[in-house]
């Protein structure tokens, strides 16, 4: 959605590096390397990522990389850990006065917007996770954190009417998997060709919010808030046996 802030991880790292005034700071150098790596991952896969290009992008000599990292995989693992920490700083704070559907839209819009702005690093985490247990653990822990924050938000809103935490997390993780698959296809995270999406980003956000709302709350949102997507995906009447 247009009013959701989209912050790029590479830009964030670059800003942190610029805040360090000491020219020969090791932390500043590491941040510059990671900012360059995150930026390059927007255009190349992790296998094609080149140490020499990382150093060139950071304005550093090639040998500088190996002062801080033994291998490219180690560099990418630390980049992924830094990304997860970054992402957690921008988890939305939902206004309790918002309706349940507005809150659902806000969560989905944040997730999709953050993904779109940082797809290079996220693609790296997912694809490396297929062969790298440490990267897979980072991805799973990241998803678990997001799922728990959403579950806590729902519990705070509905109070005693909330299902058990276990059931609520199961629902959130299930619809989260649906959302991830849509994002993987749209942004080429999967190794397959995926499929074309005929809708714009906001239409997809609201459709995913409707499906998420239905899964969590077991009903449709008010028509006054979701008429556009309810028209596209009306509730079906159960078949009579």
C-alpha positions in Angstrom: 0.0 0.0 0.0 1.2 3.5 -0.8 1.4 4.7 2.8 3.5 1.7 4.0 7.2 2.7 4.4 9.5 0.5 2.4 13.0 0.6 3.8 15.9 -1.1 1.9 18.3 -3.0 3.9 21.3 -1.9 1.8 20.3 1.7 2.3 20.0 1.2 6.0 23.5 -0.4 6.2 25.0 2.4 4.2 23.4 4.9 6.6 24.8 3.1 9.6 28.3 3.1 8.0 28.1 6.8 7.3 27.2 7.5 10.9 30.6 6.2 12.0 33.0 9.1 11.6 36.2 7.3 12.3 37.6 6.5 8.8 39.6 3.4 9.9 36.8 1.8 11.9 36.5 -1.9 11.4 32.8 -1.8 12.1 32.4 0.9 9.4 34.3 -1.3 6.9 32.1 -4.3 7.6 29.0 -2.3 7.2 30.2 -1.0 3.9 30.9 -4.5 2.7 27.5 -5.8 3.8 25.8 -2.8 2.2 27.5 -3.5 -1.1 26.7 -7.2 -0.9 23.0 -6.5 -0.1 22.8 -4.1 -3.1 24.4 -6.6 -5.5 22.1 -9.4 -4.4 19.2 -7.3 -5.9 20.6 -8.1 -9.3 22.6 -11.4 -9.0 22.0 -14.7 -7.2 24.1 -15.7 -4.2 26.1 -18.2 -6.4 27.1 -15.4 -8.8 27.9 -12.9 -6.1 31.6 -12.1 -6.5 33.9 -11.0 -3.6 35.8 -8.6 -6.0 32.5 -6.9 -6.9 31.5 -6.6 -3.3 34.8 -4.8 -2.5 34.5 -2.6 -5.5 31.0 -1.6 -4.5 32.2 -0.8 -1.0 35.2 1.2 -2.4 37.7 -1.1 -0.8 40.6 -3.3 -1.9 39.7 -6.9 -2.6 42.0 -8.2 0.2 39.9 -6.2 2.8 37.1 -8.7 2.5 39.2 -11.6 4.0 40.2 -9.5 7.0 36.6 -9.8 8.2 35.3 -12.9 6.6 36.9 -16.3 5.9 34.5 -17.2 3.1 31.7 -15.8 1.0 29.2 -18.2 2.8 30.3 -16.8 6.2 29.7 -13.3 4.8 26.2 -14.2 3.6 25.3 -15.9 6.8 26.2 -12.8 8.8 24.4 -10.6 6.2 21.3 -12.7 6.8 21.5 -12.4 10.6 21.9 -8.7 10.3 18.9 -8.5 8.0 16.6 -10.4 10.4 17.7 -7.9 13.2 16.9 -5.0 10.8 13.5 -6.4 9.8 12.5 -6.8 13.5 13.0 -3.1 14.0 10.2 -2.2 11.6 7.5 -4.7 12.6 4.3 -2.6 12.6 2.7 -1.3 15.7 -1.0 -1.6 15.2 -3.3 1.1 16.5 -5.8 -0.7 18.8 -8.5 1.6 17.5 -8.1 0.1 14.0 -10.6 -2.5 12.9 -9.5 -6.2 12.8 -9.5 -6.1 9.0 -7.5 -2.8 8.9 -5.0 -4.4 11.2 -4.8 -7.5 9.0 -4.2 -5.3 5.9 -1.4 -3.4 7.8 0.4 -6.7 8.7 0.1 -8.1 5.1 1.2 -4.7 3.6 4.2 -4.5 5.9 5.2 -8.1 5.0 4.8 -7.7 1.3 6.4 -4.3 1.2 9.4 -5.4 3.2 9.8 -8.4 1.0 9.6 -6.4 -2.2 12.2 -3.9 -0.9 14.7 -6.5 0.2 14.0 -9.4 -2.2 17.7 -9.9 -3.0 18.7 -10.8 0.6 15.5 -12.8 1.2 16.1 -14.8 -2.1 19.6 -15.5 -0.9 18.4 -16.8 2.5 15.7 -19.0 1.0 17.8 -20.5 -1.8 20.9 -21.0 0.4 18.7 -22.6 3.0 18.1 -25.5 0.6 21.7 -26.6 1.2 22.9 -24.6 4.2 21.5 -25.7 7.6 22.5 -22.4 9.3 20.8 -20.3 6.7 17.7 -22.5 6.9 17.6 -22.0 10.7 17.8 -18.2 10.2 14.8 -18.4 7.8 12.7 -20.5 10.2 13.5 -18.4 13.2 12.7 -15.3 11.3 9.3 -16.7 10.3 8.6 -17.9 13.8 9.2 -14.4 15.2 6.9 -12.8 12.7 4.2 -15.4 13.3 4.4 -14.9 17.1 4.1 -11.1 16.8 1.0 -11.5 14.6 -0.5 -14.0 17.0 0.1 -11.7 19.9 -1.5 -8.8 18.0 -4.6 -11.0 17.4 -4.8 -12.1 21.1 -4.5 -8.5 22.3 -7.4 -7.6 20.0 -9.9 -10.4 20.7 -8.9 -11.3 24.3 -10.6 -14.4 25.7 -12.2 -15.1 22.3 -8.8 -16.0 20.8 -8.2 -19.7 20.1 -5.3 -21.4 21.9 -1.8 -20.0 21.1 -0.9 -23.3 19.4 -4.0 -23.2 17.1 -3.5 -19.5 16.3 0.1 -20.0 15.4 -0.8 -22.9 13.2 -3.3 -20.7 11.3 -0.9 -17.8 11.0 1.9 -20.0 9.8 -0.4 -21.7 7.3 -1.6 -18.5 5.7 2.0 -17.2 5.9 3.1 -20.0 3.8 0.5 -19.1 1.2 1.7 -15.5 1.2 5.4 -16.6 0.9 4.6 -18.8 -2.2 2.9 -15.8 -3.9 5.9 -13.6 -3.1 8.4 -16.3 -4.2 6.6 -16.6 -7.6 6.2 -12.9 -8.1 9.9 -12.1 -7.4 11.6 -15.2 -8.8 12.7 -16.7 -5.5 11.8 -20.2 -6.7 14.0 -22.0 -9.1 11.0 -22.6 -11.4 9.5 -20.1 -13.8 6.6 -19.3 -11.5 3.6 -17.6 -13.1 2.4 -14.2 -14.1 0.3 -12.2 -11.6 -2.5 -10.2 -13.3 -3.1 -7.9 -10.3 -1.3 -4.9 -9.0 0.5 -4.9 -5.6 -2.3 -3.3 -3.6 -5.0 -5.6 -5.0 -2.9 -8.6 -4.0 -2.3 -7.2 -0.6 -6.0 -6.8 0.0 -6.8 -10.3 -1.4 -4.1 -11.8 0.9 -5.5 -9.8 3.8 -9.0 -11.1 3.1 -7.8 -14.7 3.1 -5.7 -14.2 6.2 -8.7 -12.6 8.0 -11.0 -15.4 7.1 -8.4 -18.0 8.3 -7.8 -16.2 11.7 -11.3 -14.9 12.5 -13.5 -17.5 10.8 -15.7 -14.9 9.1 -15.6 -12.2 6.4 -14.7 -8.6 7.3 -17.4 -6.0 7.1 -18.4 -5.2 3.5 -17.9 -1.5 4.2 -14.1 -2.2 4.6 -13.6 -5.0 2.0 -16.2 -4.7 -0.7 -13.6 -4.7 -3.4 -12.1 -8.1 -2.6 -15.3 -9.6 -1.3 -16.8 -9.0 -4.7 -13.8 -10.9 -6.2 -13.9 -13.8 -3.8 -17.4 -14.1 -2.2 -17.9 -16.7 0.5 -19.2 -20.0 -0.8 -22.4 -21.6 0.6 -21.5 -25.1 1.9 -22.9 -27.9 -0.2 -25.9 -29.7 1.3 -25.4 -33.4 1.9 
